[in-house]
């Protein structure tokens, strides 16, 4: 079976084992050259921090880049997708959402580079998350906003129904490629939306965070593989499992 779209999170999924990443890069390059597979990175990072990681880890240039937890899409030469921005801007009042979130003293703002037009980002400790997140979601119900928590520390507020999975589905329709020809990889809570896309194949790397592990066991699927290995080695293990 041919693989048409390969989607992966970056930190602690694709990246984390330099030797395994080099091996996987060769494999992905072959997929792209011989099968026309499109490579998509879906990261919580801003474009600025993506550039830093791409240089440091010698990442393959992607066919599309999804940044800021799905709120921004860029093409292969990193031009922004204005159609996506227009679509997700409807009903989004960033200033008002910021004002509401500022009332929660336990939310620590992330660096300015991570504050984006459609993403407001904070640090929140795991110990406080169970108490704070339900309260935050309640007060944001009327604001066309959604809350995503991942990695035991990162809390992002985005426009409602916007996430990495929705961004991938947008690209699939744009490229006219069926979800069944798509494979996604991830390790944390903000990757759950990738695995929730109907009919996609999924690889969860062995070092996955608790929130993704819990979701995986609560939502079993034969289309999803939980690797024993970590990082890029886990992705290659999953590719072998799916006979790609």
C-alpha positions in Angstrom: 0.0 0.0 0.0 1.4 3.4 -0.9 1.7 6.2 1.7 0.5 9.5 0.3 0.9 11.8 3.4 3.3 11.3 6.2 2.6 13.6 9.2 4.7 13.8 12.3 5.0 15.9 15.4 8.6 17.1 16.0 9.7 17.4 19.6 10.1 14.0 21.3 8.5 12.3 18.3 10.6 12.8 15.1 13.4 14.4 17.2 15.1 12.9 20.2 17.5 10.3 18.7 19.9 11.7 16.1 21.1 8.4 14.7 17.5 7.1 14.3 16.4 10.4 12.7 19.2 10.2 10.1 18.0 6.6 9.2 14.4 7.7 9.0 15.2 10.7 6.9 16.7 8.4 4.3 13.5 6.3 4.4 11.3 9.3 4.0 13.3 10.7 1.2 12.9 7.4 -0.6 9.1 7.5 0.0 9.0 11.0 -1.4 11.1 10.3 -4.5 9.6 6.9 -5.4 6.0 7.2 -4.2 5.4 10.9 -4.3 4.7 10.9 -0.5 4.1 14.3 1.0 6.0 15.0 4.3 4.1 17.2 6.8 5.4 18.4 10.1 2.8 19.3 12.7 4.3 21.1 15.7 3.3 23.2 18.6 6.3 25.4 17.9 6.1 28.8 16.3 7.7 29.3 12.9 10.7 31.0 14.6 11.3 28.0 16.9 10.7 25.6 14.0 13.6 27.2 12.0 15.9 26.8 15.0 15.0 23.1 15.3 15.2 22.4 11.6 18.8 23.7 11.5 19.9 22.0 14.7 18.5 18.6 13.7 19.0 18.8 10.0 15.4 18.1 9.2 14.2 17.3 5.7 12.3 20.2 4.1 8.6 19.4 4.4 6.0 19.7 1.7 3.8 21.5 4.2 4.4 22.8 7.7 1.7 23.0 10.5 2.8 25.2 13.4 1.4 26.7 16.5 -0.7 23.6 17.4 -2.5 23.6 14.0 -3.3 27.3 13.8 -0.9 28.1 11.0 -0.1 26.3 7.8 2.8 27.0 5.4 3.6 25.5 2.0 6.9 24.0 0.9 8.6 27.4 0.6 7.0 28.5 3.9 4.4 30.9 2.5 1.4 31.1 4.9 -1.9 29.5 3.8 -4.3 32.5 3.9 -7.3 30.3 3.2 -6.7 28.5 6.4 -6.2 31.7 8.4 -9.5 33.1 7.0 -11.3 30.0 7.9 -10.2 29.8 11.5 -10.5 33.5 12.2 -14.3 33.5 12.2 -15.7 34.3 15.7 -12.2 34.5 17.3 -11.6 37.5 19.6 -8.1 37.1 20.8 -8.0 40.2 23.1 -11.1 39.1 25.0 -9.8 35.6 25.4 -6.5 37.0 26.7 -8.3 39.1 29.2 -10.3 36.2 30.5 -7.3 33.9 30.8 -5.3 36.6 32.6 -7.7 36.2 35.6 -6.1 32.8 36.3 -2.9 33.5 38.3 -1.6 30.0 37.9 -1.3 30.4 34.1 2.3 31.6 33.3 2.6 33.2 29.8 5.0 31.5 27.5 7.7 33.6 25.6 6.4 36.2 23.2 7.6 34.1 20.2 5.0 31.5 21.1 2.1 34.0 21.3 0.5 33.8 17.8 -2.6 35.4 16.2 -4.6 32.3 16.8 -2.8 30.8 19.7 -2.4 32.0 23.3 0.1 29.9 25.3 0.8 29.4 28.9 2.8 27.1 31.2 0.6 25.2 33.8 2.0 22.6 36.2 0.6 19.1 36.1 -0.4 19.4 39.7 -2.7 22.3 39.1 -4.0 21.2 35.6 -7.0 19.1 36.9 -8.3 22.0 38.9 -7.6 24.9 36.5 -8.5 23.5 33.1 -12.2 22.7 33.8 -12.7 26.2 35.2 -10.9 27.8 32.3 -13.0 25.8 29.8 -16.2 26.8 31.5 -15.5 30.5 31.3 -14.3 30.2 27.7 -17.4 28.4 26.4 -19.0 31.5 25.0 -15.7 32.8 23.4 -15.4 30.4 20.4 -12.2 29.0 22.0 -10.7 25.6 22.9 -8.1 24.6 25.4 -5.4 22.0 24.7 -3.0 20.7 27.4 0.1 18.6 26.6 3.4 17.5 27.9 2.4 18.1 31.5 3.2 21.8 31.2 1.9 23.4 27.9 -1.5 25.0 27.8 -2.7 26.5 24.5 -5.9 28.4 23.9 -7.0 28.3 20.2 -10.1 29.1 18.2 -12.8 26.5 18.6 -12.5 23.3 16.6 -8.9 24.2 15.5 -6.1 21.7 16.1 -3.4 19.7 14.3 -6.0 17.2 13.1 -8.2 19.8 11.5 -5.1 21.3 9.8 -4.2 17.9 8.4 -7.7 17.3 7.1 -7.6 20.7 5.4 -4.4 19.7 3.6 -5.8 16.3 2.6 -8.8 18.0 1.0 -6.6 20.5 -0.7 -4.3 17.8 -2.1 -7.3 15.5 -2.8 -5.8 12.6 -0.9 -7.9 10.2 1.1 -7.3 9.9 4.9 -6.7 6.1 4.5 -3.5 7.0 2.7 -2.3 9.2 5.6 -0.1 8.2 8.5 0.3 10.4 11.6 2.9 10.2 14.5 2.9 11.9 17.9 3.8 11.7 21.6 1.6 14.2 23.5 -1.9 15.6 24.2 -1.8 18.1 21.3 -1.3 15.1 18.9 -4.6 13.4 20.0 -6.5 15.3 17.2 -4.2 13.7 14.6 -5.0 10.2 15.8 -8.7 11.1 15.9 -8.9 11.7 12.2 -11.2 8.9 10.7 -9.4 6.2 8.7 -5.8 7.5 9.2 -3.1 5.2 10.4 -1.3 6.3 13.5 2.0 5.7 15.3 2.4 6.6 19.0 6.1 6.6 20.0 7.2 4.6 23.0 8.1 7.7 25.0 4.5 9.1 24.8 3.2 11.3 27.6 0.6 10.2 30.0 -2.3 12.1 28.5 -1.8 10.4 25.1 -1.3 7.0 26.6 -4.6 7.3 28.6 -6.5 8.5 25.5 -5.0 5.6 23.5 -6.2 3.0 26.0 -9.6 4.6 26.3 -10.0 4.7 22.5 -8.6 1.5 21.1 -8.2 1.2 17.4 -6.5 -1.3 15.0 -5.5 1.7 12.9 -3.1 2.8 15.7 0.2 1.3 16.7 1.9 2.0 20.1 5.6 1.5 19.4 8.0 0.0 22.0 10.8 2.2 20.7 11.2 5.9 21.3 11.4 8.9 18.9 12.3 8.2 15.3 13.1 4.6 16.1 9.5 4.2 17.2 8.2 5.7 14.0 10.3 3.2 11.9 8.9 0.4 14.1 5.4 1.6 13.2 6.1 1.9 9.5 7.3 -1.7 9.5 4.1 -2.7 11.4 1.9 -1.1 8.7 4.1 -2.6 5.9 5.2 0.8 4.6 
